[in-house]
Amino acid sequence: MQTLRIQPDQWTAVGDSLRFAITDIDPAGIRVVLRGQIIGGPEDGGPIHKACEIGVGSEAKIGLVTIALIDTKPAKRDSDPHLSTAKVGVYCPPHLAIRFVKEPT
């Protein structure tokens, strides 16, 4: 597992085909947008373009990739929402790199 501290609208790639970004952060959880292709499992290579919600201590499975929410640090009231962060753990096959990237087109 690799852990990352992510801000809203910061895109993260898992391998070359799957990307995700957090769109909203609150004390109880996050909303994540997934784009690209599913890695592994029965839908391997299939397209994905969806949003899901993950609560603190919960996870979302996308093929062989799992995104787990460890904690959130929402911005203080009346401040810039981009000051919010979430700590996520990404589980994936070891040969796949996890890195921050530009927004997919």
N, C-alpha and C positions, 0 to 999 in steps of 0.2 A: 504494500500500500504506500502511495505517495500522498502526503498531506500538503494542501495549498491554502493560503489565505487569499480569498478572491473578493473583489469589489463588484458592484453591479455593472453589467455591460462589458465585463472583461472576458474575452473569449479564451477558452482553453481547448487544445486539441489533444485527442488520445489517438496515437498513431497518425496515419495520413487521411483517415476517412471519417472520423467522428469528432464533432466539436460541440461544446456546450457553453452557455453563459447564464449567469444568474441575472434575473430581471428585477426581482424584489427580495428584500430581506426584512424580516421582522423578528421579534424575540422568539417566536415559536417555530420558525422555519423559513424556507426559501422557495422561490419559484424559479425553475430552470427551463431554458429553451435548448432543445437538442436538434442538431442538424447533421446531415451527412448520411453515412451508411452504418448499419448495425454490424458489429464485430463479433463473430462467433454465434453459436447456438443455431436453432432451426431456421432462423430468418437471416442468417449470415449474408452480408452483402446487400440486403434489402434497404430501401431508402427510409430515412427517418427525418421527420420535421414535426416536432410536437413539443408541447410544454408539459411539465409535471411539477408537482409540489412535493417537497421533502421536509418532514418535520425533524427537529433536533433529535438525534439518536436513531433516525430512520435512514433508509437508503432507497435508491432506484436502480433497478437492474436493466441493462440494455445489452442483450446478448451476453458476452463474457465480461463486460465492463460493469462495474458497480460504482455508483457515486453515493457516498455516505456523508451525511451532515453531522459534523462533530459539535460545532457551536456557532452562534451568531453574535455579532456586535452591531446592532442597529445604530444609526446616527442619532444624536440627541435631537430632541424636538426642535423644530424650526431651523435645522441646519441642513446642509447639502446632503441629499440622500446618497451621493457617491462616497460619503465618508463611512458608510456602512460597510462591514465586511462579514464574510462567512468562512469558517474553516471547514474544508471538505477533505475527505479521504477518497482517493480514486484507486480502485482495485482493477487490475487488468493483466493480461499476459505480460511477462517480463520483457519481451522483445519490443513492446510498444512504448514509444516515448510520450511523455506528457509534458506539454509546454504551452505557454501563453502565445496567442496568435492574434492577427487582425481579424475583424469580423468577416465571416464568409460571405461571398457574393451570391 
